[in-house]
Amino acid sequence: MSSARKIKVLCVDDSALIRDLLSEIIGSQPDMEVVAVASDPIMARDLIKQHNPDVLTLDVEMPRMDGLDFLERLMRLRPMPVLMVSSLTQAGSEVTLRALELGALDFVAKPSIGIRRGMMGYTEEIAEKIRAAAHSHPRQRPRKPETAPVRLKAPMISSEKLLIIGASTGGTEAIRQVLEPLPASSPGILITQHMPGGFTRSFAERLDRLSQIAVKEAQEGERVLPGHAYIAPGDQHLRLARSGANYVVRLDDGPPVNRHRPSVDVLFHSAAQQAGRNAIGVILTGMGKDGAAGLLEMRQAGAPTIAQDEASCVVFGMPREAIALGGACEVMALEEIPARMMALAAASGRAQRV
């Protein structure tokens, strides 16, 4: 896409108010424009052919065709960057996670009250997500269900080892692909995924159903155990701490870092300080630079570090920044990361015991 051309956006929502607000927000940005709006997917289908938009914003509950049904068909027939506009409810979070699984790039949560003021407060976030979407790499959905993941064998690993993972845009599916193959005896895992409050519990529950390890939303003060993964709550920073000989979770609602709470840098910095060479740092797909400085600190503390490569990223921003800063010991495709994490954990564990 030429940098001189504006990003073309098509907004699909059955609410005239949301369509108007999105048009106002997008129209206020110098580098993007709304080329059309649609009140349902049937209308959107014709407008996509007519305007060839760069990004689609999509509601879920609409007349004539459900948003998820439309998204599934779209990602099979004409993959394109889709930003979901979702209700901030338990049911809304489940549907949103399904949309991300089907190929949506990211989502924006509709405020439950004060819709106009709330949506206008998201102006910068919406604009950033549209820019990221316009430069993303959507992938065609296969017609047949994906095969079950190959489960990794369980090597002997020291209980001191930890896996520390950070991600943003495209990260919900990337994290799933990293966790699904891991054996139940994996090292303890701490994860920060950029996600608003109200969505991370459903995200953790979904991963728990799909994985051999136990996955949960992190809670203040709990012990970090092997075979468990702890997801940062959507409105709190996640830090690693020690209590005697044990690793424990620390949560706080301090100010955003790199404009994010939870922040990947906050998690990575704490891992560097508390675990040093016993941690393995992994930065996955995402926009921006959050996590780059923290991954470098982990590497400087002796931790092996991995960045996802550009070809397998939905958005290469965060890994690119980490690589440019010198924070990544290795750069590899997403599908190679689970086995490499386990190999690094096992190798460093053996070296310690010799």
ABEGO torsion letter per residue (X at the ends): XBAABBBBBBBBBABAAAAAAAAAAAAABAABBBABBBABAAAAAAAAAAAGBABBBBBABBBGBBAAAAAAAAAAABBBBBBBBBBBBAAAAAAAAAAAAAGBABBBBBBABGAAAAAAAAAAAAAAAAAAAAABBBBBBBABBBBBBBBBBBBBBBAABBBBBBBBBGAAAAAAAAAAABBAABBBBBBBBBBBBGAAAAAAAAAAAABABBBBBBBBGBBBBBGBBBBBBAABBBBBBBBEABBBBBBBABBBBGGBOBBAAAAAAAAAAAAEAABBBBBBBEBEABGAAAAAAAAAAGBBBBBBBAAABABAAAAAAAAAAGABABBBBAAAAAAAAAAAAAAAAAAAAX
